[in-house]
Structure formats: structure tokens, C-alpha cells
Amino acid sequence: MAHLREYDVVRVIRLAQAVRPFDGTERIRRPPKVGDVATICHEYNPEDPTAMVAVEMVDDDGFTVWVADFERTELEFVRRP
């Protein structure tokens, strides 16, 4: 598995927490779900491969569907820009 880093596109492959705090654009936001494809927007500790990351999913118009913290083990690498 590639070391996930900021700006990587990832897929949610599991949810360690079924209910987690998240935010998003009003009227568009929803909780993350398995299969969502999103982008890592922040690494809390880039030197630690087990540290949490903030991930954001946007819609086709650029509005935030959700932004939430994830364990890297919940994510699958898709591509690097």
C-alpha cells in the first residue's frame, strides 16, 4: 500500500466509526459512506503513517459533500495528482 499523503485521491473502504463528526455545505452534506471517492486535504502528522487524515468529498459543482477525519486504514489509494 502506498503511504497516503496530502492531496491523494482515496476511496473509503470501511468505516471504523459508523457515526463520526463531519461537516459540509448546507443542503448538500451527508455522512461519509463506503465507496465514496475523496481527497486527503490535511495530514495531522505527515511523519507518522498511522496518524489521522482529514478527507474531503466534493460534488461536481465543487461544493463540499463531507469533510471528516479518517484513520488511513479506512482508505484505499486511488491516484496521486
PDB file of N, CA, C and O in Angstrom:
ATOM      1  N   MET A   1       0.843  -1.181   0.000  1.00  0.00           N
ATOM      2  CA  MET A   1       0.000   0.000   0.000  1.00  0.00           C
ATOM      3  C   MET A   1       0.885   1.241   0.000  1.00  0.00           C
ATOM      4  O   MET A   1       1.857   1.314   0.752  1.00  0.00           O
ATOM      5  N   ALA A   2       0.558   2.187  -0.820  1.00  0.00           N
ATOM      6  CA  ALA A   2       1.288   3.446  -0.877  1.00  0.00           C
ATOM      7  C   ALA A   2       1.041   4.230   0.414  1.00  0.00           C
ATOM      8  O   ALA A   2      -0.050   4.185   0.983  1.00  0.00           O
ATOM      9  N   HIS A   3       2.075   4.949   0.866  1.00  0.00           N
ATOM     10  CA  HIS A   3       1.892   5.829   2.010  1.00  0.00           C
ATOM     11  C   HIS A   3       0.976   6.967   1.564  1.00  0.00           C
ATOM     12  O   HIS A   3       1.323   7.745   0.675  1.00  0.00           O
ATOM     13  N   LEU A   4      -0.175   7.052   2.179  1.00  0.00           N
ATOM     14  CA  LEU A   4      -1.138   8.090   1.808  1.00  0.00           C
ATOM     15  C   LEU A   4      -0.629   9.441   2.263  1.00  0.00           C
ATOM     16  O   LEU A   4      -0.121   9.587   3.375  1.00  0.00           O
ATOM     17  N   ARG A   5      -0.769  10.426   1.391  1.00  0.00           N
ATOM     18  CA  ARG A   5      -0.313  11.770   1.746  1.00  0.00           C
ATOM     19  C   ARG A   5      -1.295  12.814   1.230  1.00  0.00           C
ATOM     20  O   ARG A   5      -2.234  12.515   0.492  1.00  0.00           O
ATOM     21  N   GLU A   6      -1.040  14.050   1.648  1.00  0.00           N
ATOM     22  CA  GLU A   6      -1.922  15.152   1.297  1.00  0.00           C
ATOM     23  C   GLU A   6      -2.136  15.232  -0.209  1.00  0.00           C
ATOM     24  O   GLU A   6      -1.197  15.073  -0.988  1.00  0.00           O
ATOM     25  N   TYR A   7      -3.366  15.477  -0.606  1.00  0.00           N
ATOM     26  CA  TYR A   7      -3.844  15.615  -1.987  1.00  0.00           C
ATOM     27  C   TYR A   7      -4.025  14.294  -2.721  1.00  0.00           C
ATOM     28  O   TYR A   7      -4.440  14.296  -3.880  1.00  0.00           O
ATOM     29  N   ASP A   8      -3.725  13.164  -2.081  1.00  0.00           N
ATOM     30  CA  ASP A   8      -4.021  11.880  -2.708  1.00  0.00           C
ATOM     31  C   ASP A   8      -5.533  11.712  -2.818  1.00  0.00           C
ATOM     32  O   ASP A   8      -6.282  12.114  -1.927  1.00  0.00           O
ATOM     33  N   VAL A   9      -5.965  11.119  -3.913  1.00  0.00           N
ATOM     34  CA  VAL A   9      -7.365  10.752  -4.080  1.00  0.00           C
ATOM     35  C   VAL A   9      -7.499   9.348  -3.494  1.00  0.00           C
ATOM     36  O   VAL A   9      -6.709   8.457  -3.807  1.00  0.00           O
ATOM     37  N   VAL A  10      -8.502   9.161  -2.647  1.00  0.00           N
ATOM     38  CA  VAL A  10      -8.693   7.899  -1.935  1.00  0.00           C
ATOM     39  C   VAL A  10     -10.150   7.455  -2.007  1.00  0.00           C
ATOM     40  O   VAL A  10     -11.046   8.247  -2.297  1.00  0.00           O
ATOM     41  N   ARG A  11     -10.359   6.178  -1.737  1.00  0.00           N
ATOM     42  CA  ARG A  11     -11.710   5.615  -1.657  1.00  0.00           C
ATOM     43  C   ARG A  11     -11.920   5.135  -0.222  1.00  0.00           C
ATOM     44  O   ARG A  11     -11.024   4.532   0.369  1.00  0.00           O
ATOM     45  N   VAL A  12     -13.084   5.395   0.330  1.00  0.00           N
ATOM     46  CA  VAL A  12     -13.429   4.898   1.658  1.00  0.00           C
ATOM     47  C   VAL A  12     -13.742   3.411   1.510  1.00  0.00           C
ATOM     48  O   VAL A  12     -14.659   3.034   0.781  1.00  0.00           O
ATOM     49  N   ILE A  13     -12.970   2.559   2.211  1.00  0.00           N
ATOM     50  CA  ILE A  13     -13.180   1.111   2.092  1.00  0.00           C
ATOM     51  C   ILE A  13     -13.823   0.500   3.337  1.00  0.00           C
ATOM     52  O   ILE A  13     -14.318  -0.626   3.296  1.00  0.00           O
ATOM     53  N   ARG A  14     -13.811   1.238   4.428  1.00  0.00           N
ATOM     54  CA  ARG A  14     -14.501   0.791   5.639  1.00  0.00           C
ATOM     55  C   ARG A  14     -14.685   1.990   6.553  1.00  0.00           C
ATOM     56  O   ARG A  14     -13.989   2.997   6.426  1.00  0.00           O
ATOM     57  N   LEU A  15     -15.618   1.872   7.462  1.00  0.00           N
ATOM     58  CA  LEU A  15     -15.863   2.926   8.440  1.00  0.00           C
ATOM     59  C   LEU A  15     -15.625   2.344   9.831  1.00  0.00           C
ATOM     60  O   LEU A  15     -16.436   1.563  10.330  1.00  0.00           O
ATOM     61  N   ALA A  16     -14.513   2.726  10.454  1.00  0.00           N
ATOM     62  CA  ALA A  16     -14.197   2.256  11.804  1.00  0.00           C
ATOM     63  C   ALA A  16     -15.222   2.799  12.797  1.00  0.00           C
ATOM     64  O   ALA A  16     -15.531   2.146  13.794  1.00  0.00           O
ATOM     65  N   GLN A  17     -15.743   3.986  12.526  1.00  0.00           N
ATOM     66  CA  GLN A  17     -16.812   4.596  13.318  1.00  0.00           C
ATOM     67  C   GLN A  17     -18.027   4.746  12.410  1.00  0.00           C
ATOM     68  O   GLN A  17     -17.978   5.470  11.416  1.00  0.00           O
ATOM     69  N   ALA A  18     -19.087   4.081  12.742  1.00  0.00           N
ATOM     70  CA  ALA A  18     -20.297   4.195  11.921  1.00  0.00           C
ATOM     71  C   ALA A  18     -20.828   5.630  11.938  1.00  0.00           C
ATOM     72  O   ALA A  18     -21.318   6.134  10.927  1.00  0.00           O
ATOM     73  N   VAL A  19     -20.725   6.270  13.084  1.00  0.00           N
ATOM     74  CA  VAL A  19     -21.144   7.663  13.221  1.00  0.00           C
ATOM     75  C   VAL A  19     -19.914   8.464  13.613  1.00  0.00           C
ATOM     76  O   VAL A  19     -19.275   8.175  14.625  1.00  0.00           O
ATOM     77  N   ARG A  20     -19.582   9.475  12.810  1.00  0.00           N
ATOM     78  CA  ARG A  20     -18.412  10.314  13.093  1.00  0.00           C
ATOM     79  C   ARG A  20     -18.765  11.759  12.819  1.00  0.00           C
ATOM     80  O   ARG A  20     -19.659  12.045  12.024  1.00  0.00           O
ATOM     81  N   PRO A  21     -18.068  12.669  13.472  1.00  0.00           N
ATOM     82  CA  PRO A  21     -18.298  14.087  13.171  1.00  0.00           C
ATOM     83  C   PRO A  21     -17.903  14.388  11.723  1.00  0.00           C
ATOM     84  O   PRO A  21     -16.901  13.877  11.224  1.00  0.00           O
ATOM     85  N   PHE A  22     -18.690  15.210  11.070  1.00  0.00           N
ATOM     86  CA  PHE A  22     -18.368  15.629   9.706  1.00  0.00           C
ATOM     87  C   PHE A  22     -19.010  16.981   9.465  1.00  0.00           C
ATOM     88  O   PHE A  22     -19.893  17.403  10.211  1.00  0.00           O
ATOM     89  N   ASP A  23     -18.563  17.652   8.427  1.00  0.00           N
ATOM     90  CA  ASP A  23     -19.145  18.931   8.048  1.00  0.00           C
ATOM     91  C   ASP A  23     -19.319  18.921   6.539  1.00  0.00           C
ATOM     92  O   ASP A  23     -18.853  18.001   5.867  1.00  0.00           O
ATOM     93  N   GLY A  24     -19.978  19.925   6.006  1.00  0.00           N
ATOM     94  CA  GLY A  24     -20.188  20.043   4.573  1.00  0.00           C
ATOM     95  C   GLY A  24     -21.057  21.232   4.258  1.00  0.00           C
ATOM     96  O   GLY A  24     -21.519  21.940   5.152  1.00  0.00           O
ATOM     97  N   THR A  25     -21.272  21.440   2.986  1.00  0.00           N
ATOM     98  CA  THR A  25     -22.101  22.552   2.528  1.00  0.00           C
ATOM     99  C   THR A  25     -23.568  22.265   2.866  1.00  0.00           C
ATOM    100  O   THR A  25     -24.083  21.183   2.584  1.00  0.00           O
ATOM    101  N   GLU A  26     -24.215  23.238   3.464  1.00  0.00           N
ATOM    102  CA  GLU A  26     -25.617  23.087   3.848  1.00  0.00           C
ATOM    103  C   GLU A  26     -26.455  22.633   2.647  1.00  0.00           C
ATOM    104  O   GLU A  26     -26.222  23.076   1.522  1.00  0.00           O
ATOM    105  N   ARG A  27     -27.413  21.763   2.884  1.00  0.00           N
ATOM    106  CA  ARG A  27     -28.334  21.179   1.898  1.00  0.00           C
ATOM    107  C   ARG A  27     -27.668  20.152   0.990  1.00  0.00           C
ATOM    108  O   ARG A  27     -28.361  19.476   0.230  1.00  0.00           O
ATOM    109  N   ILE A  28     -26.361  20.016   1.044  1.00  0.00           N
ATOM    110  CA  ILE A  28     -25.657  19.034   0.221  1.00  0.00           C
ATOM    111  C   ILE A  28     -25.012  17.981   1.108  1.00  0.00           C
ATOM    112  O   ILE A  28     -24.866  16.827   0.706  1.00  0.00           O
ATOM    113  N   ARG A  29     -24.627  18.379   2.312  1.00  0.00           N
ATOM    114  CA  ARG A  29     -23.831  17.497   3.167  1.00  0.00           C
ATOM    115  C   ARG A  29     -24.575  16.233   3.557  1.00  0.00           C
ATOM    116  O   ARG A  29     -25.796  16.192   3.702  1.00  0.00           O
ATOM    117  N   ARG A  30     -23.759  15.212   3.717  1.00  0.00           N
ATOM    118  CA  ARG A  30     -24.224  13.915   4.207  1.00  0.00           C
ATOM    119  C   ARG A  30     -23.020  13.217   4.822  1.00  0.00           C
ATOM    120  O   ARG A  30     -21.882  13.619   4.582  1.00  0.00           O
ATOM    121  N   PRO A  31     -23.258  12.181   5.608  1.00  0.00           N
ATOM    122  CA  PRO A  31     -22.125  11.481   6.213  1.00  0.00           C
ATOM    123  C   PRO A  31     -21.341  10.666   5.176  1.00  0.00           C
ATOM    124  O   PRO A  31     -21.898  10.256   4.157  1.00  0.00           O
ATOM    125  N   PRO A  32     -20.066  10.435   5.432  1.00  0.00           N
ATOM    126  CA  PRO A  32     -19.268   9.577   4.546  1.00  0.00           C
ATOM    127  C   PRO A  32     -19.828   8.160   4.516  1.00  0.00           C
ATOM    128  O   PRO A  32     -20.422   7.688   5.486  1.00  0.00           O
ATOM    129  N   LYS A  33     -19.625   7.485   3.366  1.00  0.00           N
ATOM    130  CA  LYS A  33     -20.044   6.085   3.269  1.00  0.00           C
ATOM    131  C   LYS A  33     -19.000   5.307   2.472  1.00  0.00           C
ATOM    132  O   LYS A  33     -18.229   5.879   1.701  1.00  0.00           O
ATOM    133  N   VAL A  34     -18.995   4.013   2.674  1.00  0.00           N
ATOM    134  CA  VAL A  34     -18.076   3.134   1.954  1.00  0.00           C
ATOM    135  C   VAL A  34     -18.300   3.306   0.454  1.00  0.00           C
ATOM    136  O   VAL A  34     -19.437   3.317  -0.019  1.00  0.00           O
ATOM    137  N   GLY A  35     -17.198   3.440  -0.287  1.00  0.00           N
ATOM    138  CA  GLY A  35     -17.267   3.610  -1.735  1.00  0.00           C
ATOM    139  C   GLY A  35     -17.069   5.046  -2.184  1.00  0.00           C
ATOM    140  O   GLY A  35     -16.773   5.293  -3.352  1.00  0.00           O
ATOM    141  N   ASP A  36     -17.230   5.999  -1.268  1.00  0.00           N
ATOM    142  CA  ASP A  36     -17.014   7.410  -1.623  1.00  0.00           C
ATOM    143  C   ASP A  36     -15.562   7.628  -2.046  1.00  0.00           C
ATOM    144  O   ASP A  36     -14.644   7.041  -1.473  1.00  0.00           O
ATOM    145  N   VAL A  37     -15.369   8.468  -3.042  1.00  0.00           N
ATOM    146  CA  VAL A  37     -14.036   8.851  -3.504  1.00  0.00           C
ATOM    147  C   VAL A  37     -13.839  10.313  -3.135  1.00  0.00           C
ATOM    148  O   VAL A  37     -14.679  11.161  -3.438  1.00  0.00           O
ATOM    149  N   ALA A  38     -12.719  10.599  -2.479  1.00  0.00           N
ATOM    150  CA  ALA A  38     -12.470  11.937  -1.943  1.00  0.00           C
ATOM    151  C   ALA A  38     -10.967  12.219  -1.953  1.00  0.00           C
ATOM    152  O   ALA A  38     -10.181  11.417  -2.457  1.00  0.00           O
ATOM    153  N   THR A  39     -10.578  13.364  -1.391  1.00  0.00           N
ATOM    154  CA  THR A  39      -9.180  13.790  -1.396  1.00  0.00           C
ATOM    155  C   THR A  39      -8.706  14.074   0.022  1.00  0.00           C
ATOM    156  O   THR A  39      -9.416  14.694   0.814  1.00  0.00           O
ATOM    157  N   ILE A  40      -7.505  13.617   0.331  1.00  0.00           N
ATOM    158  CA  ILE A  40      -6.902  13.958   1.624  1.00  0.00           C
ATOM    159  C   ILE A  40      -6.544  15.439   1.568  1.00  0.00           C
ATOM    160  O   ILE A  40      -5.760  15.863   0.719  1.00  0.00           O
ATOM    161  N   CYS A  41      -7.114  16.214   2.464  1.00  0.00           N
ATOM    162  CA  CYS A  41      -6.856  17.660   2.451  1.00  0.00           C
ATOM    163  C   CYS A  41      -5.915  18.089   3.576  1.00  0.00           C
ATOM    164  O   CYS A  41      -5.446  19.227   3.583  1.00  0.00           O
ATOM    165  N   HIS A  42      -5.631  17.193   4.530  1.00  0.00           N
ATOM    166  CA  HIS A  42      -4.686  17.530   5.593  1.00  0.00           C
ATOM    167  C   HIS A  42      -4.173  16.263   6.263  1.00  0.00           C
ATOM    168  O   HIS A  42      -4.945  15.353   6.566  1.00  0.00           O
ATOM    169  N   GLU A  43      -2.860  16.212   6.490  1.00  0.00           N
ATOM    170  CA  GLU A  43      -2.247  15.158   7.293  1.00  0.00           C
ATOM    171  C   GLU A  43      -1.910  15.771   8.643  1.00  0.00           C
ATOM    172  O   GLU A  43      -1.170  16.753   8.711  1.00  0.00           O
ATOM    173  N   TYR A  44      -2.439  15.208   9.706  1.00  0.00           N
ATOM    174  CA  TYR A  44      -2.177  15.775  11.027  1.00  0.00           C
ATOM    175  C   TYR A  44      -0.722  15.580  11.450  1.00  0.00           C
ATOM    176  O   TYR A  44      -0.157  16.428  12.141  1.00  0.00           O
ATOM    177  N   ASN A  45      -0.117  14.469  11.040  1.00  0.00           N
ATOM    178  CA  ASN A  45       1.301  14.230  11.323  1.00  0.00           C
ATOM    179  C   ASN A  45       1.888  13.463  10.134  1.00  0.00           C
ATOM    180  O   ASN A  45       1.860  12.232  10.124  1.00  0.00           O
ATOM    181  N   PRO A  46       2.414  14.167   9.143  1.00  0.00           N
ATOM    182  CA  PRO A  46       2.907  13.524   7.923  1.00  0.00           C
ATOM    183  C   PRO A  46       4.004  12.490   8.163  1.00  0.00           C
ATOM    184  O   PRO A  46       4.184  11.580   7.354  1.00  0.00           O
ATOM    185  N   GLU A  47       4.734  12.623   9.260  1.00  0.00           N
ATOM    186  CA  GLU A  47       5.819  11.681   9.562  1.00  0.00           C
ATOM    187  C   GLU A  47       5.309  10.353  10.112  1.00  0.00           C
ATOM    188  O   GLU A  47       6.039   9.362  10.105  1.00  0.00           O
ATOM    189  N   ASP A  48       4.079  10.321  10.582  1.00  0.00           N
ATOM    190  CA  ASP A  48       3.509   9.121  11.202  1.00  0.00           C
ATOM    191  C   ASP A  48       2.514   8.467  10.244  1.00  0.00           C
ATOM    192  O   ASP A  48       1.435   9.012  10.014  1.00  0.00           O
ATOM    193  N   PRO A  49       2.863   7.304   9.682  1.00  0.00           N
ATOM    194  CA  PRO A  49       1.968   6.645   8.726  1.00  0.00           C
ATOM    195  C   PRO A  49       0.662   6.134   9.341  1.00  0.00           C
ATOM    196  O   PRO A  49      -0.226   5.690   8.614  1.00  0.00           O
ATOM    197  N   THR A  50       0.535   6.192  10.664  1.00  0.00           N
ATOM    198  CA  THR A  50      -0.699   5.754  11.314  1.00  0.00           C
ATOM    199  C   THR A  50      -1.554   6.937  11.784  1.00  0.00           C
ATOM    200  O   THR A  50      -2.631   6.733  12.343  1.00  0.00           O
ATOM    201  N   ALA A  51      -1.085   8.169  11.564  1.00  0.00           N
ATOM    202  CA  ALA A  51      -1.815   9.359  12.028  1.00  0.00           C
ATOM    203  C   ALA A  51      -3.087   9.576  11.204  1.00  0.00           C
ATOM    204  O   ALA A  51      -3.165   9.186  10.039  1.00  0.00           O
ATOM    205  N   MET A  52      -4.063  10.197  11.828  1.00  0.00           N
ATOM    206  CA  MET A  52      -5.328  10.520  11.167  1.00  0.00           C
ATOM    207  C   MET A  52      -5.105  11.535  10.049  1.00  0.00           C
ATOM    208  O   MET A  52      -4.135  12.294  10.055  1.00  0.00           O
ATOM    209  N   VAL A  53      -6.032  11.526   9.091  1.00  0.00           N
ATOM    210  CA  VAL A  53      -6.011  12.494   7.996  1.00  0.00           C
ATOM    211  C   VAL A  53      -7.407  13.086   7.839  1.00  0.00           C
ATOM    212  O   VAL A  53      -8.408  12.424   8.113  1.00  0.00           O
ATOM    213  N   ALA A  54      -7.461  14.336   7.395  1.00  0.00           N
ATOM    214  CA  ALA A  54      -8.736  14.975   7.063  1.00  0.00           C
ATOM    215  C   ALA A  54      -8.989  14.732   5.582  1.00  0.00           C
ATOM    216  O   ALA A  54      -8.100  14.925   4.753  1.00  0.00           O
ATOM    217  N   VAL A  55     -10.197  14.311   5.255  1.00  0.00           N
ATOM    218  CA  VAL A  55     -10.550  13.941   3.882  1.00  0.00           C
ATOM    219  C   VAL A  55     -11.806  14.721   3.491  1.00  0.00           C
ATOM    220  O   VAL A  55     -12.731  14.873   4.289  1.00  0.00           O
ATOM    221  N   GLU A  56     -11.823  15.214   2.240  1.00  0.00           N
ATOM    222  CA  GLU A  56     -12.962  15.997   1.759  1.00  0.00           C
ATOM    223  C   GLU A  56     -13.506  15.407   0.464  1.00  0.00           C
ATOM    224  O   GLU A  56     -12.753  15.086  -0.455  1.00  0.00           O
ATOM    225  N   MET A  57     -14.822  15.271   0.412  1.00  0.00           N
ATOM    226  CA  MET A  57     -15.504  14.857  -0.813  1.00  0.00           C
ATOM    227  C   MET A  57     -16.301  16.052  -1.325  1.00  0.00           C
ATOM    228  O   MET A  57     -17.040  16.684  -0.570  1.00  0.00           O
ATOM    229  N   VAL A  58     -16.147  16.357  -2.615  1.00  0.00           N
ATOM    230  CA  VAL A  58     -16.897  17.464  -3.218  1.00  0.00           C
ATOM    231  C   VAL A  58     -17.774  16.921  -4.340  1.00  0.00           C
ATOM    232  O   VAL A  58     -17.505  15.860  -4.903  1.00  0.00           O
ATOM    233  N   ASP A  59     -18.832  17.674  -4.654  1.00  0.00           N
ATOM    234  CA  ASP A  59     -19.696  17.276  -5.770  1.00  0.00           C
ATOM    235  C   ASP A  59     -19.163  17.878  -7.070  1.00  0.00           C
ATOM    236  O   ASP A  59     -18.121  18.532  -7.073  1.00  0.00           O
ATOM    237  N   ASP A  60     -19.869  17.658  -8.157  1.00  0.00           N
ATOM    238  CA  ASP A  60     -19.423  18.141  -9.468  1.00  0.00           C
ATOM    239  C   ASP A  60     -19.348  19.660  -9.560  1.00  0.00           C
ATOM    240  O   ASP A  60     -18.661  20.195 -10.431  1.00  0.00           O
ATOM    241  N   ASP A  61     -20.047  20.357  -8.674  1.00  0.00           N
ATOM    242  CA  ASP A  61     -20.030  21.815  -8.669  1.00  0.00           C
ATOM    243  C   ASP A  61     -19.001  22.386  -7.699  1.00  0.00           C
ATOM    244  O   ASP A  61     -18.887  23.605  -7.565  1.00  0.00           O
ATOM    245  N   GLY A  62     -18.250  21.515  -7.020  1.00  0.00           N
ATOM    246  CA  GLY A  62     -17.216  21.964  -6.095  1.00  0.00           C
ATOM    247  C   GLY A  62     -17.693  22.211  -4.679  1.00  0.00           C
ATOM    248  O   GLY A  62     -16.929  22.710  -3.852  1.00  0.00           O
ATOM    249  N   PHE A  63     -18.948  21.872  -4.376  1.00  0.00           N
ATOM    250  CA  PHE A  63     -19.460  22.024  -3.020  1.00  0.00           C
ATOM    251  C   PHE A  63     -19.044  20.822  -2.170  1.00  0.00           C
ATOM    252  O   PHE A  63     -18.992  19.694  -2.661  1.00  0.00           O
ATOM    253  N   THR A  64     -18.754  21.071  -0.910  1.00  0.00           N
ATOM    254  CA  THR A  64     -18.311  20.011  -0.009  1.00  0.00           C
ATOM    255  C   THR A  64     -19.491  19.144   0.412  1.00  0.00           C
ATOM    256  O   THR A  64     -20.423  19.613   1.064  1.00  0.00           O
ATOM    257  N   VAL A  65     -19.434  17.873   0.029  1.00  0.00           N
ATOM    258  CA  VAL A  65     -20.448  16.900   0.450  1.00  0.00           C
ATOM    259  C   VAL A  65     -20.176  16.514   1.895  1.00  0.00           C
ATOM    260  O   VAL A  65     -21.094  16.460   2.715  1.00  0.00           O
ATOM    261  N   TRP A  66     -18.917  16.248   2.203  1.00  0.00           N
ATOM    262  CA  TRP A  66     -18.490  15.993   3.581  1.00  0.00           C
ATOM    263  C   TRP A  66     -16.986  16.221   3.702  1.00  0.00           C
ATOM    264  O   TRP A  66     -16.235  16.079   2.737  1.00  0.00           O
ATOM    265  N   VAL A  67     -16.579  16.573   4.897  1.00  0.00           N
ATOM    266  CA  VAL A  67     -15.176  16.627   5.290  1.00  0.00           C
ATOM    267  C   VAL A  67     -15.124  16.004   6.676  1.00  0.00           C
ATOM    268  O   VAL A  67     -15.879  16.388   7.568  1.00  0.00           O
ATOM    269  N   ALA A  68     -14.219  15.031   6.853  1.00  0.00           N
ATOM    270  CA  ALA A  68     -14.159  14.287   8.114  1.00  0.00           C
ATOM    271  C   ALA A  68     -12.761  13.721   8.310  1.00  0.00           C
ATOM    272  O   ALA A  68     -11.979  13.614   7.365  1.00  0.00           O
ATOM    273  N   ASP A  69     -12.460  13.359   9.553  1.00  0.00           N
ATOM    274  CA  ASP A  69     -11.186  12.718   9.874  1.00  0.00           C
ATOM    275  C   ASP A  69     -11.317  11.210   9.722  1.00  0.00           C
ATOM    276  O   ASP A  69     -12.337  10.615  10.070  1.00  0.00           O
ATOM    277  N   PHE A  70     -10.249  10.604   9.190  1.00  0.00           N
ATOM    278  CA  PHE A  70     -10.212   9.159   8.971  1.00  0.00           C
ATOM    279  C   PHE A  70      -8.897   8.569   9.444  1.00  0.00           C
ATOM    280  O   PHE A  70      -7.863   9.237   9.445  1.00  0.00           O
ATOM    281  N   GLU A  71      -8.952   7.311   9.843  1.00  0.00           N
ATOM    282  CA  GLU A  71      -7.749   6.519  10.001  1.00  0.00           C
ATOM    283  C   GLU A  71      -7.325   6.128   8.587  1.00  0.00           C
ATOM    284  O   GLU A  71      -8.174   5.887   7.729  1.00  0.00           O
ATOM    285  N   ARG A  72      -6.050   6.066   8.347  1.00  0.00           N
ATOM    286  CA  ARG A  72      -5.570   5.714   7.000  1.00  0.00           C
ATOM    287  C   ARG A  72      -6.012   4.309   6.593  1.00  0.00           C
ATOM    288  O   ARG A  72      -6.165   4.034   5.403  1.00  0.00           O
ATOM    289  N   THR A  73      -6.220   3.419   7.563  1.00  0.00           N
ATOM    290  CA  THR A  73      -6.644   2.052   7.253  1.00  0.00           C
ATOM    291  C   THR A  73      -8.070   1.986   6.725  1.00  0.00           C
ATOM    292  O   THR A  73      -8.496   0.945   6.224  1.00  0.00           O
ATOM    293  N   GLU A  74      -8.810   3.082   6.829  1.00  0.00           N
ATOM    294  CA  GLU A  74     -10.173   3.136   6.308  1.00  0.00           C
ATOM    295  C   GLU A  74     -10.194   3.535   4.840  1.00  0.00           C
ATOM    296  O   GLU A  74     -11.251   3.550   4.208  1.00  0.00           O
ATOM    297  N   LEU A  75      -9.020   3.860   4.300  1.00  0.00           N
ATOM    298  CA  LEU A  75      -8.922   4.433   2.964  1.00  0.00           C
ATOM    299  C   LEU A  75      -8.080   3.571   2.039  1.00  0.00           C
ATOM    300  O   LEU A  75      -7.168   2.864   2.469  1.00  0.00           O
ATOM    301  N   GLU A  76      -8.415   3.651   0.753  1.00  0.00           N
ATOM    302  CA  GLU A  76      -7.671   2.943  -0.288  1.00  0.00           C
ATOM    303  C   GLU A  76      -7.153   3.976  -1.284  1.00  0.00           C
ATOM    304  O   GLU A  76      -7.903   4.832  -1.752  1.00  0.00           O
ATOM    305  N   PHE A  77      -5.892   3.889  -1.593  1.00  0.00           N
ATOM    306  CA  PHE A  77      -5.276   4.795  -2.559  1.00  0.00           C
ATOM    307  C   PHE A  77      -5.919   4.615  -3.926  1.00  0.00           C
ATOM    308  O   PHE A  77      -6.094   3.486  -4.384  1.00  0.00           O
ATOM    309  N   VAL A  78      -6.276   5.721  -4.588  1.00  0.00           N
ATOM    310  CA  VAL A  78      -6.824   5.697  -5.944  1.00  0.00           C
ATOM    311  C   VAL A  78      -5.817   6.272  -6.928  1.00  0.00           C
ATOM    312  O   VAL A  78      -5.466   5.629  -7.918  1.00  0.00           O
ATOM    313  N   ARG A  79      -5.352   7.497  -6.650  1.00  0.00           N
ATOM    314  CA  ARG A  79      -4.352   8.114  -7.531  1.00  0.00           C
ATOM    315  C   ARG A  79      -3.723   9.314  -6.833  1.00  0.00           C
ATOM    316  O   ARG A  79      -4.246   9.846  -5.854  1.00  0.00           O
ATOM    317  N   ARG A  80      -2.604   9.707  -7.367  1.00  0.00           N
ATOM    318  CA  ARG A  80      -1.891  10.885  -6.870  1.00  0.00           C
ATOM    319  C   ARG A  80      -1.900  11.921  -7.979  1.00  0.00           C
ATOM    320  O   ARG A  80      -1.540  11.613  -9.116  1.00  0.00           O
ATOM    321  N   PRO A  81      -2.311  13.158  -7.664  1.00  0.00           N
ATOM    322  CA  PRO A  81      -2.369  14.178  -8.715  1.00  0.00           C
ATOM    323  C   PRO A  81      -0.997  14.561  -9.242  1.00  0.00           C
ATOM    324  O   PRO A  81      -0.890  15.407 -10.130  1.00  0.00           O
TER     325      PRO A  81
END
